[in-house]
């Protein structure tokens, strides 16, 4: 996380200016991806052109976040086990409540349950 102490007020103003330039596709943000270039490589190239470009650091940090769907997959798996062809008389609200209770029990330490 960026702090004023680390970057200073002028750097934050520079970030704001860069965001406006990026939004309006002004130089240097008007260059297109080269063939085979990834968005991370594009931002890295921009970072080499200008030193201490805070927007490049922010963009590369955002691009480094790994998306995953483990929680929804876990919930659907539990719902499938709870509402199966054998146990199919539950109302949707009951199945949802059961999933919430199971989720609560999984994230709490045993001494809290």
C-alpha positions in Angstrom: 0.0 0.0 0.0 1.3 3.4 -0.9 1.6 6.1 1.8 2.2 9.8 1.6 5.3 9.3 3.7 6.7 6.8 1.2 5.9 8.7 -2.0 5.1 12.3 -0.9 2.3 14.6 -2.0 3.9 15.4 -5.4 3.9 11.7 -6.3 0.2 11.4 -5.5 -0.4 14.4 -7.8 1.7 12.7 -10.4 -0.4 9.5 -10.1 -3.5 11.6 -10.6 -2.1 13.2 -13.7 -1.0 9.8 -15.1 -4.5 8.5 -14.5 -6.0 11.3 -16.5 -3.4 10.8 -19.3 -4.2 7.1 -19.3 -7.9 7.7 -19.5 -7.5 10.1 -22.4 -5.0 7.8 -24.1 -2.3 10.6 -24.1 1.4 9.9 -24.4 2.9 7.5 -23.2 -0.4 5.6 -22.7 -1.4 5.7 -26.4 1.0 2.9 -27.4 -0.6 -0.4 -28.3 0.3 -3.9 -27.2 3.0 -5.4 -29.4 2.4 -8.8 -30.9 2.8 -11.4 -28.1 3.0 -8.7 -25.4 1.0 -9.2 -22.3 -0.6 -6.3 -20.3 2.0 -6.8 -17.6 4.8 -6.6 -20.2 3.2 -3.4 -21.6 3.1 -1.7 -18.2 6.7 -2.9 -17.5 7.8 -1.3 -20.8 6.1 2.0 -19.8 7.8 1.8 -16.4 11.2 1.6 -18.1 10.5 4.8 -20.1 9.7 6.9 -17.1 11.3 6.3 -13.7 9.2 6.2 -10.6 5.9 6.1 -12.4 3.5 5.3 -9.6 0.6 4.3 -11.9 2.8 1.6 -13.4 3.4 0.2 -9.9 -0.3 0.3 -9.1 -1.3 -1.4 -12.4 1.3 -4.1 -12.0 0.2 -4.8 -8.5 -3.4 -5.1 -9.7 -2.4 -7.4 -12.5 -0.5 -9.7 -10.0 -3.7 -10.6 -8.2 -4.6 -14.2 -8.9 -8.3 -14.7 -9.4 -9.8 -17.9 -8.1 -13.2 -19.4 -7.6 -12.6 -21.8 -4.7 -15.2 -20.4 -2.4 -18.1 -20.5 -4.9 -17.0 -24.0 -6.1 -17.0 -25.2 -2.4 -20.5 -23.7 -1.9 -21.9 -25.4 -5.0 -20.3 -28.7 -4.0 -21.9 -28.5 -0.6 -25.2 -27.5 -2.1 -25.0 -30.5 -4.4 -24.4 -32.8 -1.5 -27.2 -31.3 0.5 -29.8 -31.0 -2.2 -29.4 -34.3 -4.1 -31.8 -36.5 -6.0 -32.4 -38.4 -2.7 -32.9 -35.3 -0.6 -34.8 -33.1 -2.9 -37.6 -31.8 -0.8 -35.7 -29.0 0.9 -36.9 -25.5 0.1 -34.2 -23.3 -1.5 -34.2 -21.1 1.6 -33.5 -24.2 3.8 -30.6 -25.3 1.6 -29.2 -21.8 1.7 -29.5 -21.6 5.5 -27.8 -25.0 5.8 -24.9 -23.8 3.7 -24.6 -20.6 5.8 -24.5 -22.7 9.0 -21.9 -25.0 7.6 -19.8 -22.1 6.3 -20.0 -20.5 9.8 -18.9 -23.7 11.5 -16.0 -24.2 9.1 -14.4 -20.7 9.7 -14.9 -20.7 13.5 -12.3 -22.2 15.8 -13.7 -25.3 17.7 -13.7 -23.4 21.0 -16.2 -20.8 19.6 -18.7 -23.4 18.4 
